[in-house]
Amino acid sequence: MSTQHPSTPVTTSAVAVEVLPGGPQVPRVGGVAGGVGTTTVAALLQATDAGIITAQSTTPVHVLVCRSNAASVQAAVTLAARLPLPPVLVVVADCGDRPPSTVRHRLRMAEPNLAGVVRVPWWPSLREADDPATRVRTVAWGEAAPTRSERSLPSVLDALVTAVTPLVTAPQARAQAPPEADDTPTAFSHVS
């Protein structure tokens, strides 16, 4: 793939919005708890990892990450309702099975109130990786060959970029941006 992407993901815990000069914001990714896949999703998007987001957090996020279990999805739906702008909800599979009916029902009910819902399938190879975020980034950007389970990674990245792009290019999103800018190229560098 293209060599315009940086060799390391942008993963800073920023409270302020990062903006590309004359272009879209760098997406901010937050999770409902530790271990839900926030850092991995941020690496895939080359976005800012905002860490754990709570109802008391002052860090707005474009992407909210949870696991595909009932408690995690409920926490994400509740939290998303309290955020200033509806985020894209990324639901990371916690096993190879189909999500329980409770999870599927909650996602269907919440979807109209979110900027989008992207499901990340179970990638067993990430359990073996010493650094899952680096593994995802290198496969996504063509620097490593995907395993059989990781072959869906490009379509997941496409779905994420498609869902997040309106959030990082919208006028209300730009109005919230600080005066400083980060000129690090990302998956969104081509969008204007």
N, C-alpha and C positions, 0 to 999 in steps of 0.2 A: 504494500500500500504506500501511500504518500509519506514522504519524509518530513512533512511540515509539522508533524506532531512531536511534542517534546518527549524526551526519553524517560522522564519521570512524571508521574501524575501531580497535578496541583492539588495538594491536600493540606491546606492551612485551616486552622480553626478561626475563621474570620467572623466578626460580628457585623462589619460593614460589607456592603455589596462590592464585589470586584467588577470593574467594567473594562471592556476592550475599547481603546480610543475609536470613537466614531462607529462602534459596533455594539453587538449585544453584550449583556452581562455574562459573566462566567457563572454558570448555575451553582447554587448552593444545595448540598445534599445533607439531610439530617435523618437520624433514625429514632425510632421510638424506644430503643433500648440498645445496650451494647450487644454485639454479636449478631445483629440482624442482617448485616451485609452493607452497611452504610459506606465504609471505606472502599469496598469492592465496587459498588455502584458509582461512587465518586471517581474512582480510577477509570472505570469503563467510560464515563462521560468526560473525563479530564476536567472534573469540576472541583469545587471547594468542598472539603469534608467539614461540615459544621458540627459533627459529633452527635451526641444525644440531645434531642429536642424535647422539652417538657412544656407544660402549660405555662410555666413561669419564664420560659426562654424569651429573650428579646431578639433572637436571631431569626429573621424570616427565612424560609427555605422555599426553593422551587420544587424540590423532590423530597418526599418523605418515604422512608424505607421501613418495612416491617416484614415479619416472617408470615408464612401461610398457616398459622394456627389461630384459633378463635380469639385468644387473649391479645395477641399482637395486632391482629386486624382491628379489633375493637378499640385498642389504645390509639391506633393510627387514625381511625375514623373520628374518634372523639377529639383528638389533638388537631386534626385537619380542620375541624369545624371552628376551632378557636384561632386559627392563623389568619393574618390580615388578608391574604389572597389564597385561594384554593391551590394546593400543590398537586403535582403528579404523584400518585401513590404507587410505589414500586413494592410488589409483593414477592419476596424471595422464597422459593419453595424450601421447606424444611425437611423434605424427604422426597422419594421418587413417586409416592402415591398421589392420587388426585386429592386436592384439598377437600376437607370435610364439607358437608352441605351447609353447615353454619357459616363457614368462611365464604363460600360461594354466595350465599344469600346476603350476607353483610356487604360484600363487595358490590353486588347488583343494586342494593338499596343506596349505597353511598356514592356510586359512580356519577350520578347527575350533579353532585355537589363537589366534585373533584375536577381538576384540570385534565385528568386522565388516569387510567389504571394500567400499569404495565406489569405483567407477570414474568418473573425470571424463573426458568425451570431449574430442576435439580441437576447440578453439575457435580457428580461424585468426585471428579478429578480435583476439584478445589479443596476437598477434605485432605488430600495428600500433599497439597502445595504448601511449602513453608511460608509463602507470601501470596495468598489468593488474589489480592489486589493487583500485584505485579503480573501474575499469571493471566488474569483476565485482560489486562491492558496489552500485554504482548501478543496474545491471541487475537484480540480485536483489531490491532493495528498491523497484523500480518508479520510480526516479528517472531512468532512461534506457530508451529502447526497445531491445529485444534485436535483434541481427542474426539472420539465419537460423540460423547455427550455434549461437547463444547461447540459442535457444528451449528447449533442454534444461536450462538453468540452474536453473529452479525445481524440477524433479524431482531434480536433483543435490543442491540445498540440502535438500529434504525427506528424501532418503536419508541425508544427513550428519546432520541433526538427529535423525532416528529412530535412527541407529546410536550417536550420541554421548550422547544424553539419559540412558540408563541409567548411563553412566560418571560423569556429573557430578551425578547425584542419588543414587547408591548410598551407603549408610552408610559403607563403608570409604573412599570418596573424600572424604566430609565429614570423617572422622577425621583425614585428612592435611592439612586446611586450616589456615592460620595464623590468628591472632586478628584481623588486619586484614581489612577488607572493601572491596570496590569496588562502588558502587551504580550503575555504568554499565549501562543496559539493553542486553540482547543478544538474540539469537535464542532464548535459553533462559530469558528473564525470566519467561515465562508458566508455566514448569514448576515445580511444587513437590511 
